[in-house]
Amino acid sequence: MLLHNRNEEVEHGMMTLEWLRRNDDKFDRFTRRYLFTDADIIGIEEAADEAAAAGEGAPAAAVSDGSLGIRGLRGA
């Protein structure tokens, strides 16, 4: 029973993060940069800092389309 409740709360937390990603451009940019990649997180940050210092903007994220496969609730 406790595991089920924990898993439900993890699911709710992930749904909140996905809502934030969809509704906040900056949040979306950072999630695409850091999540779902095997690249070293510190390396990603250093590359982004170097690119920003050179005026190039942030490097492209090494992720798929960013979708977590969460469907809309409208019409459910």
C-alpha positions as CSV (number, residue, x, y, z in Angstrom):
1,M,0.0,0.0,0.0
2,L,2.8,2.4,0.8
3,L,4.5,1.7,-2.5
4,H,1.3,2.4,-4.4
5,N,0.9,5.8,-2.6
6,R,4.6,6.7,-3.2
7,N,4.2,5.9,-6.9
8,E,1.0,8.0,-7.1
9,E,2.9,11.0,-5.6
10,V,5.8,10.5,-8.0
11,E,3.3,10.4,-10.9
12,H,1.7,13.7,-9.6
13,G,5.1,15.3,-9.3
14,M,6.1,14.4,-12.8
15,M,2.7,15.7,-14.1
16,T,3.5,19.0,-12.4
17,L,6.9,19.2,-13.9
18,E,5.5,18.5,-17.4
19,W,2.9,21.2,-16.9
20,L,5.7,23.6,-15.9
21,R,7.7,22.6,-19.0
22,R,4.8,23.2,-21.3
23,N,3.9,26.5,-19.8
24,D,7.2,28.2,-19.0
25,D,9.7,28.7,-21.8
26,K,12.7,29.0,-19.5
27,F,11.8,25.8,-17.7
28,D,11.3,24.1,-21.0
29,R,14.7,25.2,-22.2
30,F,16.5,23.9,-19.1
31,T,14.6,20.6,-19.0
32,R,15.5,20.0,-22.6
33,R,19.1,20.8,-21.9
34,Y,19.6,18.5,-18.9
35,L,17.0,15.7,-18.9
36,F,17.0,12.5,-20.8
37,T,20.6,12.6,-21.9
38,D,23.6,10.5,-21.0
39,A,25.9,13.5,-21.3
40,D,27.8,14.7,-18.3
41,I,25.6,17.4,-16.6
42,I,28.6,19.5,-15.6
43,G,29.9,19.3,-19.1
44,I,26.6,20.5,-20.5
45,E,26.6,23.4,-18.1
46,E,30.2,24.4,-19.0
47,A,29.4,24.2,-22.7
48,A,26.4,26.4,-22.2
49,D,28.4,28.9,-20.2
50,E,31.1,29.0,-22.8
51,A,28.6,29.4,-25.6
52,A,26.9,32.2,-23.7
53,A,30.2,33.9,-23.1
54,A,31.0,33.7,-26.8
55,G,27.6,35.2,-27.6
56,E,26.4,32.0,-29.3
57,G,23.5,31.1,-27.1
58,A,23.1,27.7,-25.5
59,P,24.0,24.5,-27.4
60,A,21.3,22.3,-28.8
61,A,20.0,19.8,-26.3
62,A,20.7,16.1,-26.7
63,V,17.1,15.0,-26.2
64,S,14.3,13.6,-28.3
65,D,11.1,15.7,-28.9
66,G,10.9,16.3,-25.1
67,S,7.6,14.6,-24.8
68,L,6.9,12.5,-21.7
69,G,4.0,10.9,-23.4
70,I,1.5,12.6,-21.2
71,R,-1.9,13.0,-22.9
72,G,-4.3,15.9,-22.3
73,L,-7.1,15.5,-19.9
74,R,-9.7,17.3,-22.1
75,G,-12.3,14.9,-23.3
76,A,-11.1,12.2,-21.0
